[in-house]
Amino acid sequence: MNVQIEEGWKKALAPEFEKDYFVRLTDFVRQEYQQTTVYPPGRLIFNAFNLCPFDKVKVVIIGQDPYHGPGQAHGLCFSVNDGVAFPPSLQNIFKEIHDDLGMPIPASGNLTRWAEQGVLLLNATLTVRAHQAGSHQRRGWEEFTDAAIRVLAEQKEHLVFILWGAYAQKKGAFIDRNKHLVLTSVHPSPLSAYNGFFGNKHFSRTNEYLVAHGETPINW
């Protein structure tokens, strides 16, 4: 696993690449890619970082695990490749954007355009075995992605952190609420969306905050 990661992130996360856990994680991931089918494709493991450079981050959305079906995952949480059916959570995200901002539901579930506008779409775990949800959890990825969130929270100000569901909220619990906007609600999954995801207005609230702090709003 060559760490092909955007220069700003490489610098910000440099201490992590030297740590024992990351060396062990690298060995584990390399072996997995050699022995079985793993998603996303190896070159897209750090796609979230490469599409959204450290200096350009305005919004952070935290997911948990990459999609584990063929052709879905491409390194951005909640996002799928062009031409792939919308997973249920993504469908609900688009529905909320439509209800919140009046925007039409797009034809593609590819969220690259968000990443390019400064939305870091970060899964807690960056790889997964095909058809085995959670198979690469607790191998070191969580520590690495915690470090990415920490470095953003400490080195920047006026970011928007969007934490859907208990897992993301726990991961972002330490973020200074006086320095950043932290938006929380239940997860957009069909199991919980009607208990407070729909109507959370996170997309308009994000844009209002960005504009109030002199930033361009996101075109969701």
N, C-alpha and C positions, 0 to 999 in steps of 0.2 A: 504494500500500500504506500505509494509515493504520496506525500502530502502536497498535492497540487492545490494550494489554497491562496486566495487573493492576498497580495502583499500586505495590506493594512491589517488583515486578520492574522497573517503569519507573524507579524511583529507583535500584535496585541496578545497572541496566544503562545508566543515563543516558549515561555517557561513550561507549558504543558507538554510540548513535544519531547522534552527531555525526561519527563517523569517516568518512573517504573510502570505505572498503570498504563501509560500510553504505549510504551514499548510492548507490553504484554498484549494490549488490545490490538496493536498492529499485527503481531504474530498470529493472533487468533483469527482476525478478519482475513488476512492473506490466505491462511489455511482453508477457511470456509469457502472463499471464492474458488480455490483450486479443487475442492472436493465435492461441492454441491452447488445448487443454484441459489444465488443470493441476490436480493434487490436492495437498492437500485443498481444498475450497472456500475462497475467499479469507478469509472471516470466521473460519475455523478454523485459520489458519496458526499462531496463538499459543495454541491451545487448551490445550496442556500447561501453559503458564504461568498461563492464566486460571483453569483448574480447580484448580490447586495453587499458591496464593499463596506468595510468597517466605517469609513468616513461618511458613508451615505445613509447609514441606518437611521430611520425615523420611527419605525413601528416594529415591534417584535410580537409575532404570534407563535405560541408554543404548542406543539403537538407531542405525541407520545412515541409512536412506532411508524416506520414506513409501511405503506400498503404491501401486502405479501402475495398479490396475484400477478400473473404475467402482464407486462406492459403498463402497469399502473404507476409505480413509484419512479420519480425522477429527481429525488433529493430535496423536494420542497414539501413541507407538511400540508396536508389536506388537498394538495394539487395532484392532478393526473395528466398524463400525456394527452395531446390532441387525439380525438377520435375514440377515447376510452369513455365508457359510460360513467356518469357521475356517481361516486359512492354516496350513500345516504347523508352523511354529515355535510359533505360539500353541497349537496342539493339544498340542505337546510340553510347553509351559509348564504347561498345565492338568493334564497327566498327572503331571508332577513334583509339582505342588501336591497332587494326589490321593494320590500315593505318600508324600509328606513329611508331610502334615497330615491325611490321611484325608478331605479335603473332596470332595464330589461335583463332577463336571465340569459347569460351568454351561451353561445353554441358549444364552447369548449371549456373543460374544467382545468385547463392549463393556467396556472397562476404566475407564470414567469413575468407577466407584465406588472404584477404587484411588486415582485422582488426587484425589478428594475427601477421602480419608483421609491425604493427605500424600505420595503417591508421584508424583514428577515423572517422567513417561514421555517422555523427551526423545530425539527423533531428532537426529542430527548435522546433517542437511540437512532443512529444514522444508517444502520443496516439491519437486514432480517433475512432469515431463510425462507425460501419459497413455501407458501402455504403453512407456515409455522409462526403465528403471531407471537411476538415477545421473545423469540428464540435468541436474540442477541442482547437482551437486557442483562443488566448487572455484570457486564464484561468490561466496563470502563467508559462507555460512551456517555453515560449520565454525568460522570465526573467532568468529562470534556465539555459537554454542553452547559453544565452549571458554570464552568469557568468562562464560557463565552457570554453568558447572561450577566455574570458578575462584572466582567471587564466593561461591558456596555453600561451597566447601572452605575459603576464607579467613575468611569472616565467621561461620561457624557451627561447632559441634562436635557430635560424636556422631551424625553422619548415617551412613546405610548407602548405599554406592555399589555397585551391582550391574553388573558388567562381563562380559558374555558375548561371547566371541570376541575375536580379535586386534585388530579395529578398535576396539572399545569399550575394551579394555585399554590400547591405545596412547593413546587420548583421555584416559583417567583416570590415566595413569602418574605424574603429578606430585602426586596427592592424598596428603596426609600420613596415613600409616597409624597414627600414634600418636594422631591426633585423631579419626579416623573409622574405621568398619569398611568395608573394601574386599573384596568377595566376587568372585572370578573363576572362570570355568570356560569350556569351549568353548561355542559358540553352540547354541541349541536347535534349529537347523535339522536336518532329517532326515539331512543329510550328516555331522553331527558329534555329534548328541545322545547316541548310544550310547558315545561316547568320553569321557564325563565330565560331560555335562549331567545325565543321569538319575542321581539319587542325590547330587547336590551339596547338597541340603538347604538351599538359599539362603533359602527362605521361612521355615522354622522358625528358622534362624540369625539372620535379620533380626529376627524377633519377640523372640527371646531377648535380643538386644543392645538393642533399644528398651526392653524392660521393665527391663533392668538399669540403663538410664539414665533411668528415670522416665517413659518415654513409653508411650502406649497402643499395643499391638501392631496390626498391620494385619490386617483381616479379608480374607484373600485369597479 
